[in-house]
Each structure stands twice: as C-alpha cells, then as structure tokens.
Amino acid sequence: MTVGSPNMGFTEIPEGGCQKMNIDKGNKICSMERGLLRSLLFTDLLQNSISFASYFRPADNKGEYLEKSTFLPALNNEKPTDKSGQHKERITQLNGLMLVQFEQDQIIFPHESETFGEIVKEGDNNKLLNLRDTEWFKSDQLGLKTLDDKKKLHLVSINASHTEYSDKDLENTFIPFLKT
C-alpha cells in the first residue's frame, strides 16, 4: 500500500513559502525561487543529498530526467538496470496493491502521480494521463497491468489534502485491504 506517495514523481514544485505567506502564485520572486530550484534539481549535489530531488519528473525534459535522476527511473523500470526484472517480478507476485491519492494534495503535483498518473508533453501543451492511459502502464513496465488484469490493483482517491485521511478511511478502506 502506498498512501500519498509520489509514485510517478512530481512535475512542478509546490509554491511552498509563497503559499504559506499568502503571496500570489504569479509573483516574480516566487516564480524565480521555483525556477532556480527546478534548475538545480538534477545536479549531483541535490540528487545525492535531498531525497525529493530524485522524484522530480518534468513533462518537458524526460531525457534529462532519465539520465540524471538517481532513483525514480530505475525504481519504476523507466530505464534498464541490473534489477529491472526483479522490480517487475516482485510487483507481479503481490497479493494486492492499493495506491491512495489525495484529491486536494498541495504537495505532490500532479496528485494523480500517487496512483502512477503522469503529465506528458503533447506539442506545446501538457496532458494529464491517469495510470491506465499511460504508455508505461500499457507496456506493463513494472507489472501493474498484470496486477490490474488479475483484479489485484486497487486505486483509491480521498478528497482531502496530502495524507489527511480520516479514521473512517482507516476503518473502511485501509484496514480491510490489509486484512485480505
């Protein structure tokens, strides 16, 4: 089970400090801050020292992501490694997998990444794809399609902010899944 995890990475950097200070998202200082951080995320220093940097997966630069990201492309079998077969084998042997996304998540963008959705570049535009519409899923790179075909993949959406699940969610969703 993953709960609010950036399984397919994050495409944009949250407003963070600007949001907390109620500064307009279009503010030049906030845009510069996010732009600077975005430009540094693929540096060796950040990739090797700040965990969230290795989850950055921009829609407009998949080549740099595949080349320089130190964690997520290998974990999701987006680039070959000596463990690629092991990842898929382990996933397909699960008795079940529940992926939980939070509809009002302000930390992970897009929040659909929590259920392996992604943003892809189409010409000059970005398009949001849900898991089952991605080429990555259709080609069964990680084994999620195999699980889905066996009715062992459970996608859950909670209408709340990042990891703000309720006791009711625990009792009615998480615990019954864990007991199966």
HELIX and SHEET records of a PDB file:
HELIX    1   1 GLY A   17  LYS A   20  1                                   4    
HELIX    2   2 LYS A   28  LEU A   40  1                                  13    
HELIX    3   3 ASP A   44  GLN A   47  1                                   4    
HELIX    4   4 SER A   51  TYR A   55  5                                   5    
HELIX    5   5 LYS A   62  LYS A   68  1                                   7    
HELIX    6   6 LEU A   72  LEU A   75  1                                   4    
HELIX    7   7 SER A   84  THR A   92  1                                   9    
HELIX    8   8 HIS A  111  THR A  115  5                                   5    
HELIX    9   9 LEU A  131  ASP A  133  5                                   3    
HELIX   10  10 GLU A  135  LYS A  138  1                                   4    
HELIX   11  11 LEU A  144  ASP A  149  1                                   6    
HELIX   12  12 ASP A  167  ASP A  169  1                                   3    
HELIX   13  13 LEU A  170  PHE A  174  3                                   5    
HELIX   14  14 ILE A  175  LYS A  179  1                                   5    
SHEET    1   A 3 THR A   2  VAL A   3  0                                        
SHEET    2   A 3 LEU A  97  PHE A 102  1                                        
SHEET    3   A 3 LEU A 153  ILE A 158  1                                        
SHEET    1   B 2 GLU A 118  GLU A 122  0                                        
SHEET    2   B 2 ASN A 125  LEU A 129 -1                                        
END                                                                             
